[in-house]
Amino acid sequence: MMKKIKKTPLFWANAASVALLQKSISENRVSISSTDTILGFLASLTEECFHELNTLKEGRSNKPYLIITDTPEKLNHFIQIEKLEENIWNMIKQIWPGPVTIIFKAKTDTPKFLTSPQGTIAIRIPKHQGLLSILKPFPGLFSTSANKSSQPPAKTIEEIPDDILEKIAYLIIDEDYDKKPEQPSTIIDCSDLDKGIRVIREGAYPLEELEKHYGSPFNR
């Protein structure tokens, strides 16, 4: 028997619902949304939201979260764009928006709660019209799978723990969200190109296609 959902979903196709979500993000409240990959938390890039995500996820105190943004130009908020190699830019233009997360070397003045202890930052442009629209007024937003750290990512609303649903502001989904891909994004590390691009996680975007766009093999 399917469990009863303790949070009434909003829908991306409803403008009033999107306005509610955007207001809540500006107020540092955390929500859950459907994406172009799996269901994920959505929150402002503030230290308050970082700690709230840590509370919701449990057991993840110093691990950074993925940042989603809507244009490659906004990378300049987080990394030194002028230092990116041409083949990295060419690859970005081919794969974004899309289910690929790229780890970069962050600017030295980037807030520590946005970066790893090694000074890196993970960024993605999602292929999801609702997210791209809501991202417009923000440099970026936090995004991470809607689950506790000790549990597998939720592939359906029913798999999201009830205590998480009770604490978030909104749950916003596409009307056909259950037909979306169930794989998380592919993750590659471009933070130290002297060592080459490293594959961190195989996911929704085929590695062979990524390598074609980049022009050479990655380190697996």
MIDOSE-1310 file (N, C-alpha, C; in nm, 2 decimals, decimal comma, always signed):
residues 220
mmkk	+0,08/-0,12/+0,00/+0,00/+0,00/+0,00/+0,09/+0,12/+0,00; +0,06/+0,22/-0,09/+0,14/+0,34/-0,10/+0,11/+0,43/+0,02; +0,21/+0,49/+0,08/+0,19/+0,57/+0,20/+0,13/+0,70/+0,16; +0,06/+0,77/+0,25/+0,00/+0,90/+0,22/+0,11/+1,00/+0,24
ikkt	+0,12/+1,10/+0,14/+0,22/+1,20/+0,14/+0,18/+1,31/+0,24; +0,27/+1,35/+0,33/+0,24/+1,44/+0,43/+0,27/+1,59/+0,38; +0,29/+1,61/+0,26/+0,31/+1,75/+0,20/+0,24/+1,75/+0,07; +0,15/+1,85/+0,06/+0,07/+1,86/-0,07/+0,16/+1,92/-0,17
plfw	+0,18/+1,86/-0,28/+0,28/+1,91/-0,38/+0,23/+2,04/-0,45; +0,32/+2,13/-0,48/+0,29/+2,23/-0,58/+0,34/+2,19/-0,71; +0,31/+2,26/-0,82/+0,35/+2,22/-0,95/+0,43/+2,33/-1,02; +0,53/+2,30/-1,09/+0,62/+2,39/-1,16/+0,53/+2,47/-1,27
anaa	+0,43/+2,41/-1,32/+0,35/+2,47/-1,43/+0,26/+2,58/-1,38; +0,25/+2,59/-1,24/+0,16/+2,69/-1,18/+0,24/+2,81/-1,14; +0,22/+2,93/-1,20/+0,30/+3,05/-1,18/+0,29/+3,09/-1,03; +0,17/+3,08/-0,97/+0,16/+3,12/-0,83/+0,24/+3,03/-0,74
sval	+0,25/+2,91/-0,77/+0,33/+2,81/-0,69/+0,48/+2,85/-0,70; +0,52/+2,88/-0,82/+0,66/+2,92/-0,84/+0,69/+3,05/-0,76; +0,60/+3,14/-0,76/+0,62/+3,27/-0,69/+0,63/+3,24/-0,54; +0,55/+3,14/-0,49/+0,56/+3,11/-0,34/+0,70/+3,05/-0,32
lqks	+0,74/+2,96/-0,40/+0,88/+2,90/-0,39/+0,99/+3,00/-0,39; +0,98/+3,09/-0,48/+1,09/+3,19/-0,50/+1,09/+3,28/-0,37; +0,98/+3,32/-0,32/+0,97/+3,40/-0,20/+1,03/+3,32/-0,08; +1,00/+3,19/-0,07/+1,05/+3,11/+0,04/+1,20/+3,10/+0,03
isen	+1,26/+3,08/-0,09/+1,40/+3,08/-0,11/+1,47/+3,20/-0,06; +1,41/+3,32/-0,09/+1,46/+3,45/-0,05/+1,46/+3,46/+0,11; +1,37/+3,39/+0,17/+1,35/+3,39/+0,31/+1,44/+3,28/+0,38; +1,53/+3,22/+0,31/+1,62/+3,11/+0,36/+1,54/+2,99/+0,41
rvsi	+1,43/+2,96/+0,34/+1,36/+2,83/+0,37/+1,40/+2,73/+0,27; +1,41/+2,60/+0,31/+1,45/+2,49/+0,22/+1,32/+2,42/+0,17; +1,33/+2,39/+0,04/+1,22/+2,31/-0,02/+1,28/+2,19/-0,09; +1,19/+2,11/-0,15/+1,23/+1,99/-0,23/+1,16/+2,01/-0,37
sstd	+1,24/+1,98/-0,48/+1,18/+1,99/-0,61/+1,22/+1,88/-0,70; +1,14/+1,86/-0,80/+1,18/+1,77/-0,91/+1,28/+1,84/-0,99; +1,37/+1,77/-1,06/+1,47/+1,83/-1,14/+1,48/+1,75/-1,27; +1,59/+1,77/-1,34/+1,61/+1,69/-1,46/+1,68/+1,56/-1,43
tilg	+1,71/+1,54/-1,30/+1,76/+1,41/-1,26/+1,67/+1,36/-1,15; +1,72/+1,36/-1,02/+1,64/+1,30/-0,91/+1,58/+1,42/-0,83; +1,49/+1,38/-0,74/+1,43/+1,48/-0,65/+1,54/+1,54/-0,56; +1,54/+1,67/-0,53/+1,65/+1,73/-0,46/+1,60/+1,85/-0,37
flas	+1,68/+1,87/-0,27/+1,66/+1,99/-0,19/+1,69/+2,11/-0,27; +1,63/+2,23/-0,24/+1,66/+2,35/-0,31/+1,66/+2,46/-0,20; +1,77/+2,54/-0,20/+1,79/+2,64/-0,09/+1,89/+2,75/-0,14; +1,87/+2,86/-0,07/+1,96/+2,98/-0,10/+2,10/+2,95/-0,06
ltee	+2,20/+3,02/-0,12/+2,34/+3,00/-0,09/+2,38/+3,09/+0,03; +2,32/+3,05/+0,14/+2,35/+3,12/+0,27/+2,40/+3,02/+0,37; +2,48/+3,07/+0,47/+2,53/+2,98/+0,57/+2,41/+2,92/+0,65; +2,30/+3,00/+0,67/+2,19/+2,95/+0,74/+2,13/+2,83/+0,67
cfhe	+2,11/+2,84/+0,54/+2,06/+2,73/+0,46/+2,16/+2,61/+0,46; +2,29/+2,64/+0,46/+2,38/+2,53/+0,46/+2,37/+2,45/+0,59; +2,35/+2,52/+0,70/+2,33/+2,44/+0,83/+2,20/+2,37/+0,84; +2,09/+2,43/+0,78/+1,96/+2,37/+0,77/+1,97/+2,24/+0,69
lntl	+2,04/+2,25/+0,58/+2,06/+2,13/+0,50/+2,13/+2,02/+0,57; +2,23/+2,06/+0,65/+2,31/+1,96/+0,73/+2,21/+1,89/+0,83; +2,12/+1,97/+0,89/+2,03/+1,92/+0,99/+1,93/+1,82/+0,92; +1,88/+1,85/+0,80/+1,79/+1,77/+0,73/+1,86/+1,64/+0,68
kegr	+1,98/+1,66/+0,63/+2,06/+1,54/+0,57/+2,11/+1,45/+0,68; +2,15/+1,51/+0,79/+2,21/+1,44/+0,90/+2,35/+1,37/+0,87; +2,45/+1,40/+0,95/+2,58/+1,33/+0,94/+2,66/+1,38/+0,82; +2,64/+1,51/+0,78/+2,72/+1,56/+0,67/+2,77/+1,70/+0,70
snkp	+2,82/+1,72/+0,82/+2,85/+1,86/+0,87/+2,95/+1,94/+0,78; +3,05/+1,88/+0,73/+3,15/+1,96/+0,66/+3,16/+1,94/+0,51; +3,07/+1,86/+0,46/+3,08/+1,82/+0,32/+3,00/+1,93/+0,24; +3,06/+1,99/+0,13/+2,99/+2,09/+0,06/+2,87/+2,04/-0,03
ylii	+2,78/+2,13/-0,07/+2,67/+2,09/-0,15/+2,69/+2,14/-0,30; +2,62/+2,07/-0,39/+2,62/+2,11/-0,52/+2,55/+2,25/-0,54; +2,61/+2,33/-0,63/+2,55/+2,46/-0,66/+2,49/+2,45/-0,80; +2,36/+2,49/-0,82/+2,31/+2,50/-0,95/+2,30/+2,64/-0,99
tdtp	+2,32/+2,67/-1,12/+2,30/+2,81/-1,17/+2,24/+2,80/-1,31; +2,21/+2,91/-1,37/+2,14/+2,91/-1,50/+2,21/+2,95/-1,62; +2,33/+3,01/-1,61/+2,41/+3,05/-1,72/+2,56/+3,03/-1,69; +2,64/+3,00/-1,80/+2,78/+2,98/-1,77/+2,85/+3,11/-1,72
ekln	+2,79/+3,22/-1,76/+2,85/+3,35/-1,72/+2,85/+3,36/-1,56; +2,75/+3,30/-1,50/+2,74/+3,31/-1,35/+2,85/+3,23/-1,28; +2,92/+3,15/-1,36/+3,04/+3,08/-1,30/+3,13/+3,18/-1,24; +3,13/+3,30/-1,29/+3,23/+3,40/-1,24/+3,21/+3,44/-1,10
hfiq	+3,09/+3,41/-1,04/+3,07/+3,43/-0,90/+3,15/+3,34/-0,81; +3,19/+3,23/-0,87/+3,25/+3,12/-0,79/+3,39/+3,08/-0,83; +3,42/+3,10/-0,96/+3,56/+3,05/-1,01/+3,61/+3,16/-1,10; +3,74/+3,15/-1,13/+3,80/+3,24/-1,22/+3,79/+3,19/-1,37
iekl	+3,68/+3,25/-1,43/+3,65/+3,20/-1,57/+3,76/+3,22/-1,66; +3,84/+3,33/-1,65/+3,94/+3,36/-1,74/+4,05/+3,25/-1,74; +4,06/+3,17/-1,64/+4,16/+3,07/-1,62/+4,12/+2,93/-1,68; +3,99/+2,92/-1,72/+3,95/+2,79/-1,78/+4,01/+2,77/-1,92
eeni	+4,05/+2,65/-1,94/+4,10/+2,62/-2,07/+3,99/+2,62/-2,18; +4,03/+2,64/-2,30/+3,93/+2,65/-2,41/+3,85/+2,52/-2,43; +3,92/+2,41/-2,41/+3,84/+2,28/-2,43/+3,74/+2,26/-2,32; +3,77/+2,32/-2,20/+3,67/+2,31/-2,09/+3,55/+2,39/-2,13
wnmi	+3,57/+2,51/-2,18/+3,46/+2,60/-2,22/+3,38/+2,53/-2,33; +3,45/+2,47/-2,43/+3,38/+2,41/-2,54/+3,29/+2,29/-2,49; +3,34/+2,22/-2,39/+3,27/+2,11/-2,33/+3,14/+2,16/-2,26; +3,16/+2,27/-2,18/+3,05/+2,33/-2,11/+2,94/+2,37/-2,20
kqiw	+2,97/+2,43/-2,31/+2,87/+2,47/-2,41/+2,79/+2,36/-2,47; +2,86/+2,24/-2,47/+2,79/+2,12/-2,53/+2,70/+2,05/-2,43; +2,74/+2,05/-2,30/+2,68/+1,96/-2,21/+2,58/+2,03/-2,11; +2,59/+2,17/-2,10/+2,50/+2,24/-2,01/+2,40/+2,32/-2,10
pgpv	+2,27/+2,33/-2,06/+2,21/+2,26/-1,94/+2,21/+2,11/-1,96; +2,23/+2,04/-1,85/+2,24/+1,89/-1,86/+2,28/+1,83/-1,73; +2,27/+1,70/-1,72/+2,30/+1,62/-1,60/+2,45/+1,60/-1,57; +2,53/+1,70/-1,58/+2,67/+1,69/-1,55/+2,71/+1,79/-1,44
tiif	+2,77/+1,74/-1,34/+2,83/+1,83/-1,23/+2,98/+1,84/-1,25; +3,03/+1,96/-1,25/+3,17/+1,98/-1,27/+3,23/+2,04/-1,14; +3,34/+1,98/-1,10/+3,41/+2,04/-0,98/+3,52/+2,13/-1,03; +3,52/+2,25/-0,98/+3,63/+2,35/-1,02/+3,71/+2,39/-0,90
kakt	+3,82/+2,46/-0,92/+3,89/+2,53/-0,82/+3,82/+2,66/-0,79; +3,77/+2,68/-0,67/+3,70/+2,80/-0,63/+3,79/+2,92/-0,61; +3,73/+3,04/-0,63/+3,80/+3,16/-0,60/+3,84/+3,16/-0,45; +3,95/+3,22/-0,42/+4,00/+3,22/-0,28/+3,91/+3,29/-0,18
dtpk	+3,83/+3,38/-0,23/+3,74/+3,45/-0,14/+3,60/+3,40/-0,13; +3,58/+3,28/-0,19/+3,45/+3,21/-0,18/+3,43/+3,17/-0,04; +3,31/+3,19/+0,01/+3,27/+3,15/+0,15/+3,30/+3,00/+0,17; +3,36/+2,97/+0,29/+3,40/+2,83/+0,31/+3,29/+2,73/+0,31
flts	+3,17/+2,77/+0,35/+3,06/+2,68/+0,35/+3,01/+2,64/+0,21; +3,07/+2,70/+0,11/+3,03/+2,67/-0,03/+3,14/+2,57/-0,09; +3,25/+2,56/-0,03/+3,36/+2,48/-0,09/+3,40/+2,36/+0,00; +3,48/+2,28/-0,06/+3,54/+2,16/+0,01/+3,66/+2,21/+0,09
pqgt	+3,72/+2,13/+0,18/+3,84/+2,17/+0,25/+3,96/+2,19/+0,15; +3,95/+2,13/+0,03/+4,05/+2,15/-0,07/+4,03/+2,28/-0,15; +3,93/+2,35/-0,12/+3,90/+2,48/-0,20/+3,84/+2,45/-0,33; +3,76/+2,34/-0,35/+3,69/+2,32/-0,47/+3,54/+2,34/-0,46
iair	+3,47/+2,36/-0,57/+3,33/+2,39/-0,57/+3,26/+2,31/-0,68; +3,15/+2,25/-0,66/+3,08/+2,17/-0,75/+2,96/+2,25/-0,81; +2,95/+2,26/-0,94/+2,85/+2,34/-1,01/+2,78/+2,26/-1,12; +2,65/+2,30/-1,15/+2,58/+2,24/-1,26/+2,47/+2,33/-1,31
ipkh	+2,44/+2,33/-1,44/+2,33/+2,40/-1,49/+2,23/+2,29/-1,53; +2,11/+2,29/-1,46/+2,02/+2,18/-1,49/+1,94/+2,20/-1,62; +1,90/+2,10/-1,68/+1,81/+2,10/-1,80/+1,67/+2,09/-1,75; +1,62/+2,19/-1,69/+1,49/+2,19/-1,63/+1,44/+2,34/-1,63
qgll	+1,33/+2,36/-1,71/+1,28/+2,50/-1,73/+1,24/+2,57/-1,60; +1,18/+2,50/-1,51/+1,14/+2,56/-1,39/+1,25/+2,60/-1,30; +1,35/+2,52/-1,29/+1,47/+2,56/-1,21/+1,55/+2,67/-1,28; +1,56/+2,67/-1,41/+1,63/+2,77/-1,49/+1,56/+2,91/-1,47
silk	+1,43/+2,90/-1,46/+1,35/+3,03/-1,44/+1,37/+3,08/-1,30; +1,36/+2,99/-1,20/+1,37/+3,04/-1,06/+1,51/+3,08/-1,03; +1,61/+3,04/-1,10/+1,75/+3,07/-1,07/+1,79/+3,21/-1,12; +1,71/+3,27/-1,21/+1,74/+3,40/-1,27/+1,79/+3,51/-1,17
pfpg	+1,72/+3,53/-1,06/+1,76/+3,64/-0,97/+1,87/+3,60/-0,88; +1,92/+3,48/-0,88/+2,02/+3,43/-0,79/+2,15/+3,40/-0,86; +2,26/+3,42/-0,79/+2,39/+3,37/-0,85/+2,39/+3,22/-0,86; +2,32/+3,15/-0,77/+2,31/+3,01/-0,77/+2,23/+2,96/-0,65
lfst	+2,19/+2,84/-0,65/+2,12/+2,78/-0,53/+2,18/+2,65/-0,49; +2,17/+2,61/-0,37/+2,21/+2,48/-0,32/+2,11/+2,37/-0,38; +2,17/+2,26/-0,42/+2,09/+2,14/-0,46/+2,16/+2,02/-0,41; +2,08/+1,93/-0,36/+2,14/+1,80/-0,31/+2,02/+1,70/-0,30
sank	+2,05/+1,57/-0,32/+1,95/+1,47/-0,32/+1,86/+1,48/-0,19; +1,73/+1,45/-0,21/+1,63/+1,47/-0,10/+1,63/+1,34/-0,01; +1,73/+1,32/+0,07/+1,74/+1,21/+0,15/+1,83/+1,24/+0,27; +1,83/+1,15/+0,37/+1,93/+1,16/+0,47/+2,06/+1,09/+0,42
ssqp	+2,17/+1,14/+0,48/+2,30/+1,09/+0,43/+2,32/+0,94/+0,44; +2,26/+0,88/+0,53/+2,27/+0,74/+0,55/+2,18/+0,65/+0,47; +2,09/+0,72/+0,39/+2,00/+0,65/+0,31/+2,02/+0,68/+0,16; +1,97/+0,59/+0,07/+1,98/+0,61/-0,07/+1,90/+0,73/-0,12
pakt	+1,93/+0,80/-0,23/+1,85/+0,91/-0,28/+1,71/+0,87/-0,31; +1,62/+0,95/-0,27/+1,47/+0,93/-0,30/+1,44/+0,94/-0,45; +1,39/+0,83/-0,50/+1,35/+0,83/-0,65/+1,20/+0,87/-0,66; +1,13/+0,86/-0,56/+0,98/+0,90/-0,56/+0,95/+0,98/-0,43
ieei	+0,84/+1,05/-0,44/+0,80/+1,13/-0,32/+0,78/+1,04/-0,20; +0,73/+0,92/-0,23/+0,70/+0,82/-0,12/+0,82/+0,78/-0,04; +0,94/+0,79/-0,11/+1,07/+0,75/-0,05/+1,13/+0,86/+0,04; +1,07/+0,98/+0,03/+1,13/+1,09/+0,11/+1,08/+1,07/+0,26
pddi	+1,17/+1,07/+0,36/+1,12/+1,05/+0,50/+1,02/+1,15/+0,54; +0,92/+1,11/+0,62/+0,81/+1,20/+0,66/+0,87/+1,31/+0,74; +0,97/+1,29/+0,83/+1,02/+1,40/+0,91/+1,09/+1,51/+0,83; +1,14/+1,47/+0,71/+1,19/+1,57/+0,62/+1,08/+1,65/+0,55
leki	+0,98/+1,58/+0,50/+0,86/+1,65/+0,44/+0,79/+1,75/+0,54; +0,79/+1,72/+0,67/+0,73/+1,80/+0,77/+0,81/+1,93/+0,79; +0,94/+1,93/+0,76/+1,03/+2,04/+0,79/+1,05/+2,14/+0,68; +1,03/+2,09/+0,55/+1,06/+2,18/+0,44/+0,94/+2,28/+0,41
ayli	+0,97/+2,38/+0,34/+0,87/+2,48/+0,31/+0,77/+2,43/+0,20; +0,82/+2,38/+0,09/+0,74/+2,33/-0,02/+0,80/+2,21/-0,09; +0,71/+2,14/-0,15/+0,74/+2,03/-0,24/+0,69/+2,07/-0,37; +0,77/+2,09/-0,47/+0,73/+2,13/-0,60/+0,78/+2,04/-0,71
ided	+0,69/+1,99/-0,79/+0,72/+1,88/-0,89/+0,66/+1,91/-1,03; +0,71/+1,85/-1,13/+0,65/+1,84/-1,26/+0,53/+1,75/-1,25; +0,43/+1,77/-1,33/+0,32/+1,68/-1,33/+0,36/+1,54/-1,38; +0,46/+1,53/-1,46/+0,51/+1,40/-1,50/+0,64/+1,36/-1,44
ydkk	+0,67/+1,41/-1,32/+0,80/+1,39/-1,25/+0,84/+1,24/-1,24; +0,74/+1,16/-1,23/+0,77/+1,02/-1,21/+0,82/+0,95/-1,34; +0,82/+1,03/-1,45/+0,87/+0,97/-1,57/+1,01/+1,03/-1,60; +1,07/+1,11/-1,51/+1,20/+1,17/-1,52/+1,31/+1,06/-1,50
peqp	+1,43/+1,09/-1,54/+1,54/+1,00/-1,52/+1,56/+0,97/-1,37; +1,60/+0,85/-1,33/+1,62/+0,82/-1,19/+1,77/+0,82/-1,15; +1,85/+0,86/-1,25/+1,99/+0,86/-1,22/+2,04/+1,00/-1,17; +2,13/+1,01/-1,08/+2,18/+1,14/-1,05/+2,28/+1,19/-1,16
stii	+2,33/+1,31/-1,14/+2,42/+1,36/-1,25/+2,55/+1,29/-1,25; +2,62/+1,29/-1,36/+2,76/+1,25/-1,37/+2,84/+1,36/-1,31; +2,95/+1,32/-1,24/+3,04/+1,42/-1,17/+3,18/+1,40/-1,22; +3,24/+1,51/-1,27/+3,38/+1,51/-1,31/+3,45/+1,62/-1,24
dcsd	+3,58/+1,59/-1,21/+3,66/+1,69/-1,14/+3,76/+1,76/-1,23; +3,75/+1,89/-1,25/+3,84/+1,96/-1,34/+3,92/+2,06/-1,26; +3,93/+2,04/-1,13/+4,00/+2,13/-1,04/+4,15/+2,13/-1,05; +4,21/+2,03/-1,11/+4,35/+2,02/-1,12/+4,39/+1,95/-1,25
ldkg	+4,39/+2,03/-1,36/+4,40/+1,97/-1,49/+4,54/+1,92/-1,52; +4,64/+1,95/-1,43/+4,77/+1,89/-1,44/+4,76/+1,74/-1,42; +4,66/+1,70/-1,35/+4,64/+1,56/-1,32/+4,53/+1,50/-1,42; +4,48/+1,59/-1,50/+4,37/+1,55/-1,59/+4,23/+1,56/-1,53
irvi	+4,13/+1,53/-1,61/+3,99/+1,53/-1,56/+3,97/+1,39/-1,49; +3,92/+1,40/-1,37/+3,89/+1,27/-1,30/+3,74/+1,25/-1,30; +3,70/+1,12/-1,31/+3,56/+1,08/-1,30/+3,53/+1,05/-1,15; +3,44/+1,13/-1,10/+3,40/+1,10/-0,96/+3,28/+1,01/-0,95
rega	+3,18/+1,03/-1,04/+3,07/+0,94/-1,04/+3,01/+0,93/-1,18; +2,98/+0,81/-1,22/+2,91/+0,79/-1,34/+2,76/+0,81/-1,31; +2,69/+0,88/-1,40/+2,55/+0,91/-1,38/+2,47/+0,92/-1,51; +2,38/+1,02/-1,52/+2,29/+1,03/-1,63/+2,35/+1,07/-1,76
yple	+2,47/+1,13/-1,76/+2,53/+1,17/-1,88/+2,65/+1,07/-1,92; +2,64/+1,01/-2,03/+2,74/+0,91/-2,07/+2,89/+0,97/-2,07; +2,98/+0,90/-2,01/+3,12/+0,95/-2,00/+3,18/+0,95/-2,14; +3,14/+0,86/-2,23/+3,20/+0,86/-2,36/+3,17/+0,99/-2,44
elek	+3,05/+1,03/-2,42/+3,01/+1,16/-2,49/+3,08/+1,28/-2,43; +3,09/+1,28/-2,30/+3,17/+1,39/-2,23/+3,31/+1,39/-2,28; +3,37/+1,28/-2,30/+3,51/+1,27/-2,34/+3,52/+1,32/-2,49; +3,42/+1,30/-2,57/+3,42/+1,35/-2,71/+3,41/+1,50/-2,71
hygs	+3,33/+1,55/-2,62/+3,32/+1,70/-2,61/+3,44/+1,77/-2,56; +3,51/+1,70/-2,47/+3,64/+1,75/-2,42/+3,75/+1,73/-2,51; +3,76/+1,62/-2,58/+3,86/+1,60/-2,68/+3,97/+1,50/-2,63; +3,96/+1,44/-2,52/+4,05/+1,34/-2,47/+3,99/+1,26/-2,35
pfnr	+4,05/+1,14/-2,32/+3,99/+1,06/-2,22/+4,01/+1,12/-2,08; +3,92/+1,08/-1,99/+3,93/+1,11/-1,85/+4,00/+1,00/-1,77; +4,04/+1,04/-1,65/+4,10/+0,94/-1,56/+3,99/+0,88/-1,48; +3,98/+0,75/-1,49/+3,87/+0,67/-1,42/+3,93/+0,61/-1,29
